[in-house]
Amino acid sequence: MRQNGSEPLQETAIDRTRKARPRAGLAARLLAWFAVVAATAAVAVLLLALSGGGLLVVMAGILGLVVCAAGIWWLVARRGLVRLLGAFVAVGAPAGVLVFYARSGLWLIALISSLCWATAVTCGRTALHRARPPRSQRPVRARPPRRAVLIMNPKSGGGKVARFDLVKRAERLGARVILLDPSAPVDVGGLAREAVEDGADLLGVAGGDGTQALVAAVAAEHGLPFLVISAGTRNHFAMDLGLDRADPARCLDALTDGEVIRVDLGDVSGRPFVNTVSFGVYADIVQSPEYRNDKTGTALKLLPDLLAREDARRLDALADGTRLADQQALLISNNPYASPDELSGGGRRPVLDDGELGVIGIRVANAAQAAQLALWGSQAPGLTVTTARRVEVTAGGPQSPETGGGEEAQIPVAVDGEALWLRTPVVCSVRPRALRVLLPRDRPGAPPPAPPVDWRNLLALACGPVERTASGESRT
């Protein structure tokens, strides 16, 4: 800690406890207690069963995790017989651990300890979420737009525009619809600017996140509200806004009964993005023409060259004051995800107006480092998780012949899933609260992701003293 430019002050345990002690109710306190008790029980079961094989349960579990991670590495980074061996090991390792537990009679110890630990993690995350829920801004009631212009891509999301009759529904609500022709590529940003010149007082998009970002930038430039219609394939931006991804027609309710929030808008070398910018392995894969039709097959075909070859492209980055060298993959997000685990499946960003970029860098060179990543997670040396306001990315390490190593080198970049080539250095930044988003007041939302378990904060919540308010009421 620093105060008024002075030397760092030593943060005491009391200070940390005060900072960590959330303003929570009884439910959060009880959940924290359950988490601590369950975690203690998980350890106690193993300690009490040492003579009956408790230590073997732990060792077998760790060994299975390490061997499985090594198998996955061989599966994705090698070809031929080694890849087949990797697939066998990745599947066989956890199966072998289960067989060992069953044959040795340790299955009950392993089951009880695992259930206790799962309960501890679930209760702990829920307790921390209840104690300190993500900050959310209060929406402002909006007047219905008079000249709304909506750009719709009929091909997006497998034809959701036609399937949900979005054109007719929007026109019945008074909006003008610009329907894109998939056979004739067009400058979507140019269409949005023309709409503004014609007097549009709202811009909206029914399409993928890449199209959303281009029109959102025009809306932000002219100070107009922006309407997101969840007609894309994955609709990550719509999900983080709490919109209904199953029925995009509900997004149109904002035209008559809406409210406005402000969110950040990302920028990568002058191009806007609403979700993520990917560099390295994923960006290389999406450049392939076969990727759209065969994602898994294309990835398995290209990954060995991208991960294991000595001349594979590596990345250097400077995230504010943090230097990341020789990275295989970088993911820059418009506001950070709660944890790297949130990137798999339906991961969400807790807030969209923190004015920061999320930065995740990965560097794994062999099976041993893959096992280390599996064991240590975000604490592993091969994984960097941080935040920044500005990230500068260059191609570092051995270079591919087509890119070279000079300042004018180009590297592949995936911007909201769109494959691009950008000149280095590629600079990512964020424009805080630059975009006004119009949302329907009645929207299903989605539960914000619970934070990772921080045992220090959890203990502070479970064991912290009860505070008294001025009126004498107790408060945890």
GUKOL-648660 format. One record per residue (C-alpha): residue in one letter; z, y, x. Coordinates in steps of 0.25 Angstrom, whole numbers, plus 5000, padded with zeros to 4 digits. Layout:
// residues N
AZYX ...
END
This chain:
// residues 476
M500050005000 R499750145005 Q500350275000 N499750415002 G499050365014 S500250315021 E500450185028 P500450055020 L501750035013 Q502349895012 E502249834998 T503549764995 A503749644986 I504349734976 D503149824976 R502249704974 T503049654963 R503049784956 K501549794957 A501349654953 R502249654941 P501349664929 R501749734917 A501749614909 G502349554896 L503149434894 A501949344893 A501449374906 R502849354912 L502949214906 L501549174910 A501849224925 W503149134924 F502349014919 A501349034930 V502449034941 V503148914935 A501848834934 A501548864948 T502848824953 A502748704945 A501448664951 V502048674965 A503348604961 V502548484955 L501848464969 L503148484977 L503948394968 A502848294969 L502748294984 S503248154985 G502348114974 G501048174980 G501148324977 L500648364991 L499448264989 V499148334976 V499048474983 M498248414995 A497248334987 G497048464978 I496748554990 L495848444997 G495048424984 L494848574983 V494448584998 V493448474997 C492848514984 A492648654990 A491948595002 G491048514993 I490648634985 W490248704997 W489348585002 L488748584988 V488348724988 A488048755003 R487348625007 R486148535002 G485848395002 L486848285004 V487948385008 R487748454995 L487848324987 L489148294995 G489648424992 A489448404977 F490148264978 V491348324986 A491448444976 V491548354964 G492248234971 A493448314978 P494148364965 A493848224959 G494448154971 V495748234970 L495848204955 V495648054959 F496648064970 Y497748124960 A497448014950 R497447894960 S498747944968 G499547974955 L499648124959 W498848174946 L500048214938 I500548294950 A499248364951 L499048384937 I500448444934 S500348534946 S498848584943 L499248614928 C500448694933 W499648774943 A498548794932 T499648844923 A500148934934 V498849004936 T498449014922 C499749074918 G499849164930 R498449224928 T498749254913 A500149314917 L499449414927 H498349444917 R499349474906 A500249554916 R499149644921 P497949634913 P496649694918 R496549844916 S495549874905 Q495050004900 R495150054886 P493850064879 V493350194873 R492850194859 A491350224859 R490450294850 P489250214845 P487950244853 R486850314846 R485650274855 A486050144862 V485050074870 L485149924873 I484249854883 M484149704880 N483649584889 P483149474879 K483149374891 S484549394895 G485549294892 G484549194887 G484049284876 K485349334870 V484649464865 A483849384856 R484849284853 F485949384848 D484849474842 L485349594850 V484149684849 K484249694833 R485749704833 A485749814843 E484649894836 R485449874823 L486549944830 G485650064833 A485350024848 R483950034854 V483649904861 I482749894874 L482249744875 L481849704888 D480649624891 P480949504900 S479549494904 A479449634909 P480549674919 V481049824916 D481949924923 V483149904914 G483850024920 G482550104917 L482650064903 A484050114902 R483750244908 E482650264898 A483550234887 V484550344892 E483450444893 D483050414878 G484450444874 A485250314874 D486750334873 L487050184877 L486450084885 G486649934884 V486049804889 A485949664883 G485649584896 G486149534909 D487149604918 G486049644927 T485349724916 Q486749774911 A487049834924 L485649914925 V485849974912 A487349994914 A487050084926 V486050174918 A487150184907 A488150224918 E487250324924 H487050394911 G488450384906 L488050294894 P488850174888 F488350034891 L488249924882 V488349774887 I487749674878 S488049534883 A486649474882 G486649424897 T486849284903 R488249304908 N488649434904 H489749454914 F489749604912 A489949584897 M491049484899 D491849584907 L491649684896 G492249584886 L490949574878 D490549454870 R489549374879 A489349274868 D488749374858 P488149494864 A487849554850 R489349594850 C489049694861 L488249774852 D489449804844 A489749914854 L488649994848 T489450024836 D490849994840 G491050004855 E491950054866 V491650104880 I492350064893 R491950104907 V491649994918 D491150004932 L489749984937 G489349914950 D488249964959 V487549884970 S486649964978 G486250054966 R486149944956 P487249924945 F487949804942 V489049764932 N489549634937 T489249584951 V488349594963 S488249464971 F487849454986 G487549324994 V487449184989 Y487349214974 A486449334976 D485449244985 I485449134974 V485049224962 Q483849274970 S483249144968 P482149134957 E482748994953 Y484149044951 R484049094936 N483448954932 D484348864941 K485648934946 T486348814951 G485148744957 T484748874964 A486148904969 L486248764975 K484848774982 L485148904989 L486648904992 P486548815004 D485748915011 L486549035006 L487848975010 A487748885022 R486548935030 E486849015043 D485849125040 A486249135025 R486449285021 R487849335022 L488449465017 D489349575022 A490049665013 L490949785014 A491849795001 D492549935003 G493349905016 T493249745015 R492149685024 L491549555019 A490749485030 D489749365029 Q489849345014 Q489049235007 A489249294994 L489749434988 L490049464974 I490349614970 S490749634956 N490849764948 N492449754947 P493149634953 Y493349494946 A494749454944 S494549344955 P493349274962 D493649154952 E493249244940 L491849244946 S491649104941 G491349074926 G491649194917 G492349284928 R492749424923 R493049554929 P494449604924 V493949754924 L492649824925 D493149964929 D493949954941 G492950024950 E492949904960 L491949794964 G492449654966 V492049594979 I491949444982 G491449384995 I491249244998 R491049175012 V491049025013 A490348955025 N490748815024 A491548705016 A492848745023 Q492748885018 A492348845004 A493648755004 Q494448875009 L493848954997 A494248854987 L495648844993 W495948994995 G495049054984 S495049204985 Q495949204998 A494949125005 P494249195017 G492949165012 L493149244999 T493349394998 V493849454985 T493949604985 T493649734978 A492849864982 R492149984977 R491049974987 V490449844993 E489349855004 V488549715006 T487649685018 A486949565023 G487849515034 G487849385043 P486549305045 Q485349365038 S484249295030 P482949325036 E482449405024 T483549495023 G483849535038 G485049605042 G484749755042 E485249865033 E483949845024 A484249695021 Q484149655007 I485149555001 P485149474988 V486049534977 A486449484963 V486749604954 D487349554941 G486549434943 E485249504946 A484549464960 L484249584969 W484049614983 L484749734989 R484749805002 T485949805011 P486949855011 V487149834996 V488249924991 C489049884979 S489949984972 V490550014958 R490450134949 P491850144942 R491750154927 A490350194927 L489850124915 R490250144900 V490150014893 L490150004878 L490849884872 P491049834858 R492449854853 D492549714848 R492249624860 P492749484863 G493149524878 A493549414888 P494949394894 P495049464907 P495249364919 A496649334923 P496949384937 P497149284948 V498549234950 D499349314959 W500649244961 R501349364967 N501049444954 L501349324945 L502749304951 A502949454950 L502649444935 A503449324933 C504649364941 G504649514941 P505849584935 V505849644921 E505649784920 R506349874910 T505649994903 A506250124900 S506650074886 G507349954891 E506249854887 S505949744897 R504549734903 T504049624913 
END
